[in-house]
């Protein structure tokens, strides 16, 4: 056995010392050992021991045990979220995997060797004894760490047949660690890929999120597609393979989406922007049509179709509703026109009103990803920089009813009764302020609201509803003309 001194946090060392003082064996195992050997900071800490769950619980003040696999969570007083819970699991021998996800039964063992041989990959099957500083490595995990290879413990097809999620985990680890998947493991994944159909969408979602948040999501999704498992993650992405675009693009739809996503990762932008970059043009294959006049492909309405598809995809992955709503919003409006010489401040204010002040910077970042994904090297050309300055200017103005210098309460105070008329008045006032922000004063709005309060229902409704709809339709028609003129579809 090889000995090595690894830096162990005091909370983990305390849990280890408690087990050893009670006469039990204890080892650090799994991803934390792998990360320590790679010089990375572990995201979580796992100990394995020959103690049984009830024996583990008896040794610690605060624990929880809510599974059938023996894992006991030991709660610490640490302020570090990675150390708030130390998981301690007895050495295990697992039975058959009839559902391609979980073992049918688990038996506890007295030998660390039994526990290591049940693990997924060799780099995760290294144990470390903090007291003796010995590494227990029975499957050449250290060698694979040095070679930067992801290989299975034992026969690859058996490991993936037992737990199909391991195939996706291999791809995710390759992106997180910048490792290569062993050729035998790759062949086994290709052979066993259909078993991913048995995996819950929540588990697939969790692995996909970690892929997207890795430094190399483009690499991972290309590998997933090559191995035949992308269709079990987001099958709609494969429709973009070979789907040529117009002259503004250097790549097909699939590669464009991959490059857009990778740029979001390179910039370390958050998960919702990365998801939006991945899905923003997913509706292009469904909207592609050839224009004889232009002699090129067009994709009219792809932003609307992409948003609709993104909503369905994210619901299928059971992404939290609030995040999914934001991603769909970004996808829907990613085609906002960025020529400041042709778009007015009023149009910019309406865009901000549609997506929300809290989302406008992320929408601009998505636009940057979209641009880089076309093959253009410059992130912020002059037109986009000028548009961003217009956004900054417009952000000081009212872009929603809630930002008017008058509200429903004040309308009631000056005599307006609650009901549809109040909403019409507020929306009609907003329309005026969108065009002329200087009108957003209490004095002007109260006077104008009193005038509107004297109008008959049909006239007021036209101002508050029909007028707004008409202006939005006119704005969109103008934007479509500008897109067509400048070959931005």
N, C-alpha and C positions, 0 to 999 in steps of 0.2 A: 504494500500500500504506500502511496505517496503522501507525504506530509506537506502542509502549506499553511501559512498564517493568513487568515481572512478576517476582515473587519466586521464584527458582529455587533449590532445595536444592543444596548444594555437590556432593553425589554425582551429581546430574543434570548440573550444570554441568561437572563433571570429564569425564563421558562425552561430552558435547557437544564440549568442548575437545579431547579426544583425537581425535575424528573430524575436526574442522576442522584440527587440526595435521597430520593425515595427508593433507590435501588434499581431503577429502570434504565435501559439503554435509550439513547436519544441521538438523532441525526438531523441536521438540516438536509433538505432534499428538494429536488425539482428545479423550478425556474429560478429560485433565489440563489442556488449554488451555481447554476449556469451563469447568471448575471454577474455574480461576484468574481467568477473566474475570467469573465470578459471585461472586468473593470466597469461594469454598469451598475446603477443603483437599482436594486430589486423593487418591484412594485408591490410585492407581498412576500410574506415569510411563512414557510411551512416546515414543521418538524414531524418526524415519524419516530415511532417508539414501539417497544414490545408491551407497553401498558395497554389495558383495555379502556374503553371509553369511560366506564364508571370509575376506574382507578384514576384516570386523568382528571375528571371532574372533582374528585375528592381532594386533589392537591392544590386547587386554585380557588380564589375567592369568588370570582365572577366568570361563569362559563355559559355556553349554550350548546345544545346537541339536538339538531333538528333534521338529521338525515339518516339514511340506512347504511351508510358506508363507513361509519365509525369516526368521522371527523368531528372533533370538539373545538369550538371557538373559544379561545381564552381572551377575555377582554382586559386590556391594559389601561393605564392612566396616561398613555402617551398623547401628546398634542399632534404628532405626525399621523395623518390619516392612513399611511401605509403600515403603521405599527399599532393601530388601535385594537386590532384583532390578530392574534397569532393562532394559526390553525395547527392542531396536533392530531395526527391520524395514526392509529395502530398499523403495524405491518399487516399487509393484506394479501390474500390469495383470492383472485376473482374467478367466478364460474363462467358459464356460457353467456354470450351476448345475443339473445334471441331477437332483440329489437334494433340491433345495429347502433345502439347508443349507450345503454347501461347494462352492467352485469346482472344476471338473474339472481345471483347470490354472492355474498362476500364472506370469506372466512378469515379470521385473524390468525396471524402467524407469529412465531417466536424468532424468525430469522429475517434480517435486513435483505438478504439475497432474494427472498420470495417477493418482497415489496418492489425491488428494483426491476425485476424481470417482467412485471405487469405494466410498466410505464410505456409511454408512447414512443418517444424518440431518445436516442442514445445521449444527446446533450441534456436531456431532462432526467436521466437515470443515474446521476452522480450524487452520492451522499457525502456529507461532511460532518465529522465528529469534532465539535469545537474544543472539547477538553484535550483530546490527543492530537488535534489538528490533522487527522488522517482523512484522506479521500478514499471512498469506496467506489470504484469504477469498474464494474464487471462487463461493460458492453462497449468499451473503447470510446466513451463520450468525450474524454479530453482530447483524444486524437481527432475526433470529428470537429471539436471546437477549433483546433488549430487549423484544420483544413477548411473550416467554414462550410461544413456540410450538414444537412438535415437528413438523418437516416433513422429508420425505425429500429426499435429493440426487437430482435427476432425477425420472423418472416413478415415482410411488408404487407402482403395481401391479408394475412390473418389479423394484423393490427388494425387495418382499415375496415375489414369486415366486422370486427368487434365493435368499433366505434367510428362511424362514418364521418363524424365531425373532425376527426383527426386529419382528414384530407385537407379540409379548409384551414385547420390550424397549422399544417405544414406550410401552406401558402402564406398565411399571415406571419409566421415566424421568419420566413425568408425575407419578407418586406421589412419587418422590424429589425432584424439582425444583419441584413444584407448577406445572407447565406444562400447557397445553392442547394436545391433539393436533390438528393442522391438519385441516380438514374434508375435504380431498382425501385425506389419509392415512387418515382414519377410514373413508371410503368404500372405499378400497382394502383396508383390513384386513377389513371386512365381506365384501368380494368374494373375498378370498384366504384366509379363515380356515381352510378345510378342509385347507390345506396343513400346518397344525400337526400333523396326524396323522403326518406323516413325521419329526417331531422326537423325539429320544430323550427318555425320561422324566427322565433325569438333567439334561438341559439345561433342560427345563421346570421341574423342581424348583429348580434354581439361580436361575432368574428369579423363581419364586414366593417363595423365601426372601427375596430382595431386596425384593420387594413387601411381604411381611409385616413386614420390618424397616424399612420406610420410614415416614415420619411420617404417610402418608395411605393405608393399605392398603384402607380401605373405599371410598374414591374409586376406586382402581385396579380393584378387583374389580367395582364397579358398571359401570365403563367396559368392562371385559372382557366382562361379561355382555351389555351393550348391543351390543357389536361382534360377538358370536357366538363369542368364543374361550374363554369360561369353561368351556364343555363339553369343551375339550381340556386343561383344567388339573385341575379337580375337578368332573366332571359332576354328581355327587350334590348339590352345592350348589343347583343349579337346581330340584330337587324342592321346595325350601322356598319358592319364589316363589308367592305367593298362598295358601300354606298357613296359614290363620288359626289362631290359638291361643285359649287360654281367656281369661277376664276379667282374669287377672293380667298379661296382656301387651298392649302397645299396638300391636305390629307382627307381621307374618307371620314365619315361621321364618327366611326369608332375611335380612330386614332385622335381625331380632334377632341373628343370627350376625354380620352385618356390624358392627353397633353394639358388640357384645361385643368383637370383634376390635379395633375402633378404640379402645375404652377401654384395652385392653392396650397398644396403641401409644402412646396419650397418656401412659400411666404409665411408658413406656419399659421395660416388662417384657420378659423374654427370649423367644427364639424359641419354646421349648416351650410357654410360657403362651399366646403368640399363636396357635400352631397349635391348642392345646386350646380356646381361645375360639372359633376358627373352626369347629371340628368338634363341640363338646360336645353340640349338639342336632341333629346331622345325621340322626339316626334318628327324629326326630319325625314326618315325613311318613309313614313306614312303620308307625308305631304309633298314629296318630290314630284315635280312635273317638268317636262322640257318645254322651253319657250322658243318657238321658231323665230320670233322677232329678235330675241337676244342671242339665239344660238347657244343657250346655256341652260343649266338647271335652275329652277326656282323652288322656294320652300314657303310659299305664302301661308300664313297662319300657323307655322310650326311652333311659335311661342305658346299659343293657346293649347294646341294639341299636346305639346311637351308638358305643360302644367297639368293637364288632365291625366296624362300617363303617370307623371311623377306622383300625383295624389294617390293613384291606385297602387303604385309600387310601394310607396312608403306605408300605406295602410296594410298592405300584405306583409311587410316586414315588421309591422306593429311598432313603428317608431312613435315616440311620444307625440301626442296630437299638436301641442304647441310648436314643437320644432318642425313637424311635418308641414304645418300651416305656413310657417315662415319660408321654408324651402320652396314650397309650391308658389308662393308669392314672388320670390326671387326669380324662379324659372319663368313665371308668367310675364314679368316685366323686363326680362333681360335684354330685350330688343329696343329699349328706349333709345331715341335718336340722339346722337351726341355731337351734332353740328351746331355750335353756339351762334353761328351766323344766320341760321334759319329757324331756330327754335326760340320762342319767347320766354321771358321769365314766368309768365302766366302758365305756360306749358310745363315748365320745370316745377312750379308750385303744385300743379295737378299731379305730377308724377310723385312728388313727396307725399301728397295727400293719399295717393293710392297705396304706397308701400309703407308709409310711416317714417317719421324722422329717425326712429331707432334702427331702421333697416336700410336707409339710403346709402350709407357708406359700404355696407356689405353688397348692395346691388352694384355699386361702382366697381368694387373688387371683383365681382363676378364678371363684369364687362371686361376687366383687365385679363382675367383668366381666359375668357372667350377669345380675346384678341391674340394672346400668346398662343392659344391652341390652334389658330389658323396658320401659324408659321411665321407671323410677323415678329420681329425681335424687340420692338419698342413697346414698353408697357403703357406709357403715358404720352401719346402724341399730343401735339398742340391742341387739337380740337377737344380731346378729352380733358386736358388740363383746364381749358377755358370753361368747359361744361361744369367741371367740378367747382370752379369759382362761382358759377351761376348758382349751383346748389348751395354753396355757402351763403350767398346773398339771399337766396330764397328762403333758407332755413330761418332767417330772422323774421319772416313774414308769416301770417296765418295760412295754414294749409289744411285745416280741418275745422269743423264747427266748434270743437272743444277749445280752439285757440282764439276764437273771436272774443272781443272785449265786451261781450254781452252773452248771457246764457238764458236758459229757460226760466230760472228763478227771477231774473230781472225782468223778463218779458211779462211774467205774471204780476210783478209789482207795478208795471206801467199799464196794466189792464188787459193783457192778452190771456185768454183762457187756455188750459192744457188741451191738447188734441192735435189732430193732423195739421191745423193751421200754424201751430207753433213751429213744427218741423219744417213746413214750407218756408216760413219767414227766415229761420236760421240758415237754411240751405240757399235761399235767395240772397241773403246778406253775404254768405261765404262767396257766392259767385262774383259779387261786386268787389269783395276784398281780394279775391284771387287776381282780378284784373288790375285793381288799384289798391295796393297794400296800405297806402296812406289813409284810406277810409276806415281802417280798423281802430276807431276811437269810440269811447263810450258815447260821446256827444252825437257823432254822426249816426252810429248804429241805432241809438234810442230814437232819434228823430225819424230815421228811415223805417224802423220797425213800426212806429206809430202810423206812418203813412201807409205801410203795407197792411196794417191791421184794419184799415178802412176799405180795403179792396174786397170785392166779392170772391167767393171760393174758387171759381174757375180761373179767374185772372191770377190770383195768388198762386194757385197750383202750377200754372204755366211757368211762373217765375221760379218757383222752388223746385220743381221736378222736371217738367218738359224742357225748360230752358237749359238746365244742367245736362240732361241727356243729349240735347241737341248739340251743345258745345263739345261734349266729349266725342260724339260721333264725328263732328267736323274736325276736331283735333286728330282723331285716329285716321280719318281719310287723308288729311294733310300729311301726316306721318307716313302713310303708305305711299303717297306720291313721292315724298322725299326719298324713301327707301328705294323705290323703283328707279328713280332718277340717278341715284348714286350706287345702284347695284348692291344694295344691302337688303337681303330678303330674309 
